[in-house]
Amino acid sequence: MEKKWLIVAILIIIGVVSIWQIGSMVGISITAPAEKIIDFNAESYSDNETFIFLQYDLTEDDNLGNVFYLNGSDFIRTKKANITEDDGFSVNILAKVEDSTNKNNLGLISSHSQNNETGFRVLYKNFDDEDRIYFEIGDVKDYAEIEKGFCLKKWCYYSLTYDSNNGKIKVYLNGNKIKELKTNSKVSVNKYVNIGKTIDINNEYFIGEIADAEVYKGVLSDKEIKLLSDKI
C-alpha cells in the first residue's frame, strides 16, 4: 500500500514538472496568484507594521465613507515592498484629483526612488487640451492621454502592472486598459512606497482625496483589475 502511494506521489511530481517544462517550451508563463503586500484605506491606515509616516486629514465621502485628504504637502510612506526582479508587481489607487491649477504634476503613488532597475512612479498631469497619466518603470517613461477633466474632482481607479516574464507594462483607468508597452529592464521594488507623492527628488505632491491604495507582488490579470474596479 505504501509503495502504491509512493508511486502516485512520484507521478504527480513528474506531471507538475512536465507542465512547467511544456509551458516554458511554448512560451506560456505560469505564475502564482498575485499577493497583496500593501493595503492603505480607512481600516488599515493605523497599522504601524505597514506604514512608517502618515500625514493627512481624514474626511467623509458620501459614497465611500472615510477617505484621506492630502493638501499638497501631505503624503503617506510605507515600509519596503521587497519585490524581486522575478516577481512582477501590480499597483492600484483610488483617488480624486481636486487641483487643476496650482500643481501640474500630481503624484499618485511610487517607490521613493526609481531608476532603470528599481521602482515605479505614477502621476497625474493636467494640460490645456488633455490630461495624462504618467508612469515610469525600468527604461520606460511614457503616458496615457485621457479626456480633459475626466478625473478632475471625480473618483478614478488607476492601475499599473509589470510582468517580469515578458517585460509587459499595462496601464488601466477605471478597470479598462488604456496603454500597453514593454520594458527591456528587469525591475524590482525593494524600496519604500509613497502614496500621494512620487519620488523624493521631484517632490510631486498630491492635492485631493485618496480612498484606497494597493501594491501586489505578482501580476493582476485584466479580469482581476476589472473586478476590483467594479467593486468600487
C-alpha positions in Angstrom: 0.0 0.0 0.0 2.8 2.4 0.9 4.5 1.6 -2.4 1.3 2.4 -4.2 1.1 5.9 -2.7 4.8 6.5 -3.3 4.3 5.7 -7.0 1.3 8.1 -7.1 3.3 10.9 -5.4 6.2 10.4 -7.9 3.7 10.6 -10.9 2.2 13.8 -9.5 5.6 15.4 -9.2 6.6 14.3 -12.7 3.3 15.7 -14.0 3.8 19.1 -12.4 7.4 19.3 -13.7 6.3 18.3 -17.2 3.6 21.1 -17.2 6.2 23.7 -16.3 8.6 22.4 -18.9 6.0 22.4 -21.7 4.9 25.9 -20.7 8.5 27.1 -21.0 9.0 25.4 -24.3 5.9 27.0 -25.9 6.4 30.4 -24.2 3.5 30.1 -21.8 4.1 31.9 -18.4 2.8 30.0 -15.4 2.7 32.4 -12.4 1.4 32.2 -8.9 -1.6 34.4 -7.9 -0.7 38.0 -7.0 -0.2 38.6 -3.3 -1.3 41.9 -1.7 1.5 43.3 0.3 0.4 46.9 0.9 -3.2 47.9 1.6 -3.9 51.5 2.6 -7.5 52.5 3.4 -9.6 53.8 6.3 -9.4 50.4 8.1 -5.7 49.8 7.7 -4.1 53.3 7.9 -3.2 53.0 11.6 -1.3 49.7 11.0 2.2 50.6 12.2 3.6 47.3 10.8 3.0 48.7 7.3 3.2 52.5 7.5 6.1 54.5 8.8 4.9 58.0 8.0 1.4 59.4 7.8 0.4 63.0 7.3 -3.2 63.7 6.1 -6.7 64.9 7.1 -9.5 62.4 7.4 -12.7 63.4 5.7 -16.1 61.9 4.9 -17.2 61.0 1.4 -20.9 60.4 0.7 -20.4 57.1 -1.0 -17.0 55.8 0.2 -17.2 56.8 3.9 -13.9 57.9 5.5 -11.2 58.9 3.0 -8.0 60.9 3.2 -7.5 64.5 2.1 -3.9 65.5 1.1 -3.3 69.2 0.8 -0.2 69.3 -1.5 2.4 68.6 1.2 0.9 65.6 3.0 1.8 62.1 2.0 2.0 58.5 3.3 5.1 56.3 3.3 5.1 52.5 3.8 7.9 50.2 4.7 9.9 48.5 1.9 7.9 46.5 -0.6 10.5 43.8 -1.1 9.5 42.7 -4.7 12.3 41.0 -6.6 13.0 41.3 -10.3 11.4 37.9 -10.9 8.1 38.7 -9.1 6.5 41.4 -11.2 4.0 43.8 -9.4 0.6 45.5 -9.6 -0.4 48.8 -8.2 -4.0 50.2 -7.7 -5.0 53.6 -6.3 -8.5 55.1 -5.9 -8.1 58.9 -6.0 -10.0 62.1 -6.6 -7.8 64.9 -8.1 -9.1 68.2 -6.9 -6.4 70.7 -8.0 -6.1 71.7 -11.6 -4.1 75.0 -11.4 -1.5 75.0 -8.6 0.1 71.6 -9.4 0.7 70.4 -12.9 2.4 67.2 -11.6 0.3 65.4 -9.0 2.0 62.4 -7.5 -0.3 59.4 -7.1 1.9 56.6 -5.9 5.5 55.5 -6.4 8.5 53.9 -4.8 10.6 56.6 -3.1 13.3 56.3 -5.8 13.2 55.0 -9.3 15.7 54.1 -12.0 16.2 51.6 -14.8 16.4 48.6 -12.4 14.2 49.5 -9.4 11.0 51.2 -8.6 8.0 52.7 -10.3 6.2 56.1 -10.5 2.7 57.1 -11.4 1.4 60.7 -11.5 -1.4 62.8 -12.9 -0.7 65.7 -15.2 -3.2 68.3 -16.4 -2.7 70.3 -19.6 -4.7 72.8 -21.6 -6.0 70.2 -24.1 -5.9 66.9 -22.3 -5.0 65.2 -19.0 -2.4 62.5 -18.8 -1.4 59.6 -16.5 2.4 59.5 -16.5 4.3 56.4 -15.4 7.9 55.2 -15.2 9.1 51.6 -14.9 12.6 50.4 -15.9 13.7 52.1 -19.1 10.1 53.2 -19.9 8.9 56.7 -19.3 5.5 57.3 -21.0 2.0 58.5 -20.5 -1.6 57.7 -21.5 -3.8 60.6 -22.5 -7.3 60.9 -21.0 -10.1 63.4 -21.7 -9.6 66.8 -20.2 -11.1 66.9 -16.7 -12.2 63.3 -16.9 -10.9 62.6 -13.4 -10.9 66.1 -12.1 -13.0 66.2 -8.8 -14.2 62.7 -9.6 -13.1 59.3 -8.2 -11.0 57.4 -10.6 -9.3 54.0 -10.2 -5.7 53.9 -11.6 -3.9 50.6 -12.1 -0.5 49.7 -13.3 1.0 46.2 -13.8 4.5 45.0 -14.7 5.1 41.4 -15.8 8.7 40.2 -15.2 8.3 37.2 -17.5 7.9 39.3 -20.7 8.5 43.0 -19.6 4.9 44.0 -20.4 3.6 47.1 -18.7 -0.2 47.8 -18.6 -2.0 50.9 -17.5 -5.7 50.9 -16.6 -8.2 53.6 -15.8 -11.4 52.5 -14.0 -10.7 48.9 -14.9 -10.2 49.5 -18.6 -6.7 49.1 -20.2 -5.6 52.3 -21.8 -1.9 51.6 -22.5 0.3 48.6 -23.1 4.1 48.5 -23.9 7.3 46.8 -22.8 10.4 47.5 -20.9 13.8 45.8 -21.6 14.8 46.1 -18.0 14.3 43.6 -15.1 12.7 45.7 -12.4 12.5 45.1 -8.6 10.8 47.2 -5.9 12.9 46.9 -2.8 12.1 50.5 -1.7 9.7 52.4 0.4 6.4 53.3 -1.3 5.0 56.8 -1.3 1.2 57.4 -1.5 0.1 60.9 -2.5 3.6 61.8 -3.6 6.1 60.5 -6.1 9.9 60.0 -5.8 11.6 62.3 -3.3 13.9 64.2 -5.6 10.9 65.6 -7.5 8.5 66.3 -4.6 5.4 65.8 -6.8 2.7 66.0 -4.1 -1.0 65.2 -4.5 -3.9 67.6 -3.9 -7.2 65.8 -3.4 -8.6 62.7 -1.8 -7.4 59.1 -1.7 -9.6 56.3 -0.5 -7.5 53.2 -1.2 -4.0 52.2 -2.4 -2.7 48.6 -3.0 0.5 47.1 -4.1 0.7 43.4 -5.1 3.6 41.1 -5.5 2.7 39.5 -8.8 0.6 40.5 -11.8 -3.1 41.0 -11.7 -4.9 40.0 -14.9 -7.2 42.2 -16.9 -10.2 40.5 -15.4 -9.0 40.8 -11.9 -8.3 44.6 -12.3 -11.8 45.0 -13.8 -13.4 43.1 -10.9 -11.6 45.2 -8.3 -12.6 48.4 -10.1 -16.2 47.3 -10.4 -16.4 46.6 -6.7 -15.7 50.3 -6.1 
